[in-house]
Amino acid sequence: MVDGKVFGYDKSSDGDAIISKSLADFNALSVGDTISVADPNDTDTTYQLTIVGIYKNSTDSTQQMGGPMASNASDPANAIYTSVSTLRSLGLDADADTDSAARLNYTYVFSSKSDYEAFCEDAINAGLDDDYAVSSADVENYESILVPLNNLSKFALTLLIVVLAVGGVVLVIITLLNVRERKYEIGVLAAIGVNKVKVAAQFTLELLIVTMIGLALGACAGAVASVPVSNQLLASQIEQQQSQQTNQREQFGRDMQGSADGSGTGAQDSGNANDSSNSTDSQNSDSASNQNSAMPGKGGNGPEGMMDRAVNYASSVNATVNLTVVGQLLLVGLGLTLIAALVAVVFVLRYEPLQILADRS
């Protein structure tokens, strides 16, 4: 705001509006002046609005959105803002059964993606009609930025499951071979009166010691090698994603991924509730706009941003191992050790010392 104030939202402020500084300068308007707005469907019908404030666009609005075929209405410098209460008093709100009923665009701003998701849930719980869907250009851009990271995460999880499964089987086999190789030792210990439970506990303790040493070495080696390896794999995922994007542009003549110039990772996320069956003709839309995406050519909601800008993917990671990961490694290692130890305990308890010694003889 460069002059005046923003209009109120109750009936006492009906008829109040704010206009851009460009529009005010061009028409020699100032705060307190009254303007007449003509009905596009009936030029003989006009509406009186009082200017209570003048704002300045933070981006250059000399170029209109939509290209050479666009009208002056698409120029953001010509935007006139007023309240829903004012539109209702003029019979222009979305509920009005007239050709001049406004296609309203309610704007909500959230500080985080989690707040946006809570809004989506609240909107559905409040009875949002099934003909409408809640969406957000910023959130979609943000998720597009994270596509390579998500793909890498899925690949790493699959590899982890395979490694754990193979490692668990190998550990059990090694434990069985170890027990069989030390079968005579077990027989001697049992023959001289050592409880079988103590013998099984000895095998379990040995497994735990080896597991802890292995986990310590693995965590150290992983902490050193994980970042460069992850970045290399991430670069491969980004290249693959960009290749798919290029193929889509060649096939459809445009970028099907939308756009992001970093606005999706900003401090504010946006949500739009548009008619899913025909969003361009929707009579109502609920939206939360990022300050960047609400401006022409800045990505997000602007046609130029949606069509021409490439997604700026998250291209590197700087840490993959922390205390949480180490704790998870410890739990996984202990779990595999207990499984292998249980197999060893079963075999130890089944052995008969006299039969072992007799077979040895």
N, C-alpha and C positions, 0 to 999 in steps of 0.2 A: 504494500500500500504506500502510495506517495502523497495521498491527500485524502482527508475524510476518514471514514471508518467502514467496516463491513456491515451490511444490512443485518437486521435481526431476523428471527425465525418465527415470531408470533404475529398475531393479527395486527398488533400496533405498528408493525413495520411494513404492512402491506403497501406495495407500490414502490418500495425502495429498491435500488439496483446499484451495481458498481460496473464501471466500464474501464477499458484499457486507456493508458496515457496516450497511445497512438491515436485512438479513436477520439479522445477528448481534444487533443491538439488539432487534429484535422478538421473537427467541427466547431472549434472554439468553445468547448463546453467546460464547465467547472462544477464543483460541488454545490448542490442546491438547485441546479438547473433541471428543468423538466423536459423530457424527450417523448416523442410519439413513435410507437412501434406499430407498423402496419401488419395486419394479418395476411400471411402469404396466400391464403385461400380466398381472401376477400379484402381487396385493397381499400375498400371504403370503410372497413372496420379498423380502428386504431386503439391502442392501449397507452395510457399515460404512465410513465415511470419517472421517479425522482432520483437523480444521481446523489447518492450519499457518500460515495467513495470512488477514488481513481487508483488503479493499480498499474504496475509496470511489469511486462513480461520479462523474464530473466533470459530469454533467448530471442534472437532476431526473428521477427515474424514477417519479413518482407516477401518471403516466398510462400505461396499458398500450398496447402497439402492437396494431393490428388492430381497434380499435374496441370497441363494447360486447359483441360476440360472442366476443371473445378470452378465453382462460383466463388464470389467474394465471401459467402457465408462460411467457407472453409478456412478463411484466414483467421487465425486465433486473435489477431488484433481487433477483430469485429465482434468478439464474444461479449455478451452482456449477461451478467450474473444476477439472479434474484432468488428469492426464497420460494419454496413449494407453497407456502401460505399465500404469497402474492399470485402465483399461477392459479391457485384454487379460487381466489377472490375474483379473478378475471375469467374464470370458467375455462382455464387452459390446462388444468391438472390432468393426469393420466386417466382419472375416473370419469372425466367429462365425455359424454357421448356426442362429440362433435368432430368435424374434420380437422379442427385446429387444436385438438388435444395434444399436449406436448409429449414427446418421447423423453421421459425424464431419465436422468443419469445421476443416481445418488452416489456420493463419494465417501468412502471410509478409508482411513489411513491406519495401518497397524505397524507396530514397532518390530514385529518378528513374524517368521513363518508359522510358529506355533499359535500366535494370536489369530492369524488368518485362518488356520485350520479350526480353531475354536469358533470363529465366526461362522464358518461353513456349517459346522455341526449345529450351532444355535439357530441358523437360518432354516435348516431342515426341520429341526425340532419345533420351530415356531410355526411351521405349516407352509413352507415354501412349496408352491405348486410343482407337480411333476413335470410340467411343461418348461420349467426353468432349471438351469444348471448353474452352479457357482463355479467360477473359474478366475484365474489370475494370470495376466501376461507376465508379471514379474516372477511369480512362483514357477510358471512354466519355463521361463528363461533360466531361472536358477537351477531347476532340475535338469535342463538341457546342458548347462555348464558341468553338472556332476555326472553326466552319462558315462564318460570314460572311467571315472573313479568307481562308479557303481559296477561297471562291467569288470573292472580289475578286482573289485571286492568279491564278486561272484566267482571269478576264476580262482582267486586265492582260497575261497572257502571250499570249492570243489576239490582243489589240490590238497587242502588240509585234511579233508575227510578221507580221501584216498590214502594219503600218507599215514594217517592214524590207523586206518583199517589194516593196511599192509604191515605197519609197525607193530600193531597189536598181535597179529598172527605170527610174525617173526619172533616176537618176544616170548610168546607162549611156546613155540617150537624150541627155541633156545633153552628155555626153562626146563622143558621135558628132557631134552638131551643132557642138560646139566644134572638133572636128578638121576637119570639112567646111568650116567658116567660115574656118579658118586653113590651108586646103589650099595656097594660093599661097605662104604663108610657109614651109611645109614644103618646097615645091619649090625655093624660092630657097636655103634653108639647105643642102639636099642638093646643089644645083647648084654651090655654092661650096666643096663638099668636106666639109661637116659630116656626120659619121657618123649614119646613121639611128637607131642605138641611142641616141646622145646626144639626138637630137630627141625620141625616145620617152621618155627619162628626164626631159626638160624637162617634158613633159606630166604625167608621173607626179608630179613634184615639185610642180607647180602644184596638182594634185588633193589632194595630201597637206596642203599649206598651208591650202587652203580647208577641208578636212575637220577639221583641228585647230582652226581658228578656230570652225567650226560646233559641234564637240564641246564646246569650252570654253563657248561661249554657251549651248548646250543644257543642259549640266550645271548651270550657275549658275541658269538659269531653272527647271530641273526641281527643284533643291534648294529654291527659294523656293516654288514652286507645288505641289509633290508632296504635302506634308502636308495642307493644307486640301482639295485635290482628293480625296486618298485617304480622308480622314475623311468627306467628303460621300458618296463612293461606298460607303464602309463602312456609313454610316447607312442608305443605301438597301437594302443587302444585309440588314442586321439587320431592317429593317421588313418586307422580303419574307419572311424566315425566320419572324418572329413571326406574320405573316399565315398562313403555312402551318401553324404550330403551332396557331393559333386554329381553323382549319378542321378540323384533325385532332381537336381536343377536341370540336368541335361534332358531328363525324361519329361518333366512337367513345366520347364521354363521358369521356375522360381524356386526359392529356398523353402522347402517344406518344414524346416526345423524352426522357423520363426527367427527371432533375433535376440541378441543380448550384447550389450557393450559394457557389461559389468553391473548394470542396474539391478540384475536379479540377486546380486550378492550384497546389495546395499543394506542400509539400516532399516529400510521400510519395504514391506511387501504389499502387493495389491491383490484385490479379489474382485472379479466381476461376475454378477449373476445375470446371464443372458438367456433368452429364449432359445433352448437347444434345438427346437424344430426350425426356427427361422430367426436367427439372432439379428439380422439386419433390419427386420420389421418389428422387433420387440417393442412393446409399448412401455415396458418398465425394465430397468436394469439396476442392479445393486452392484456397486464397484468400490474398490479401495485402490486409489492410484498412488504409485510412487511419484514423488515430485518430478523425477527425471522422465519417467515414462509418460506423464501427462502432457509433456511438451512435444511439439512436432519435431520429427527427425531425431529423437533421442532414444528410440527403441521402445519396446513395450506396446503402448497403445497407438502410436503414430503409424500411418500406413507406410511411410518411407522406412521407418525403423523395422517394421515387420517384414518388409520385402527385401531390403538391400543389405542388411548387416549380418555378418557371420557370427556364429556363437564363439565367444571367447572362453574356451574350455579351461578348467583348472588343469594346469600343465605340470605340476610338480608337487611332491610331498616332502616334508622335512623331518618327519618322525613316524615310525611305525611300531616302535617298541617302547612301552612305558610300564609302570608298576602294575597296572591292570592286566596288561598282556602277560607279564611275568607271573602274576598270580594265576591266571588262566592256564599257563603252561605247567605250573606246579600241580594244579588240580588234575589236568589231563594226564600228566606223568604218574601221579599217585594212583589215578584210576586204572591205568594200564598195568601198573606194578601190582596192584591188588588182584587184578584178574589173573595175571601170570602166577602170582603167589598162591592164589586159590587152587590153581591147577597143580602146583607143586605140592601143596598140603594134601590134596586128595591122593596123590600117588604115594607120598611118604606114609600116610596113615594106612594105606592098603598093604604096604610091604610087611612081610613076616620075617623077623631077624633070623630065626633058625633056618628057614628055607633059603634065605639069601646066603648065609654062611655055608650051607650044604651045597648050594649050586656053585659057590666059589671054590669049594674043595674039589 
